[in-house]
Amino acid sequence: MPILLTIKILYCISEAFKVLRKNKITHRDVKPANLFLTRNDILMADIKLGDFTFAKSDPDL
């Protein structure tokens, strides 16, 4: 995997974690199957974190 693509993926995931932490939510099921692309072209897409089935509100965050 090209380094720039790796950086982009990690950046998008870290942004998702920032939003979760700000809202005091723990996802509890982060895995590749729960990452979704906004477009078919990976270089133009954003990566979104989905499937909040096991998510939990955590007021201690």
N, C-alpha and C positions, 0 to 999 in steps of 0.2 A: 504494500500500500504506500503510495507516495506520501512523503512527510507533510506536505501542505494539506492533503486530504485528512490525514490523521489529526493534525492541529485543528482543522475545522470541526471535525466530529467531536473532539474533546471540548472545544470551546462551546459548541451548542449544548452539550450535556451539562457543562458547568453552569451555563446560563439557566438551564432548567432547574438545577439544584439551588441556585440563588433564589429563584421565585418560590420554590418549595419551602426553603428555610425562612424566607421573609413571611410566608403565610403559615408557618409552624406546622408543616405537613411532612410526614415521613412516607416515602413511596413504598418501600419494603419489597419490591419485586423488579429491580432494575436488571434487565438482560437484553441482549440484542433483539429479541422478538418484540420488545416493547418500545423500540426506537423506530420512528416513522419518518419517511422523507416527504417533503411537501411537493416535490417534483420528481420525475423519473431520472433526470440528469443530476447525479450526485454532486457535481461541481456547482450547480446552480441552486440546489435544494437547501432548505433548512432541515435540521433534524429535530423532531419533536418527541418528547417522552410521553407515552400513553399507558393505558391499562392501569387505572388506579383502583382496581379491585381490592388490593391489600393495603391501600394507603390508610394512614392513620393520622388524625390530628394529634399533635404533641405539644402541649402548652409549655413544656420544659425546654424547648429549643430556643 
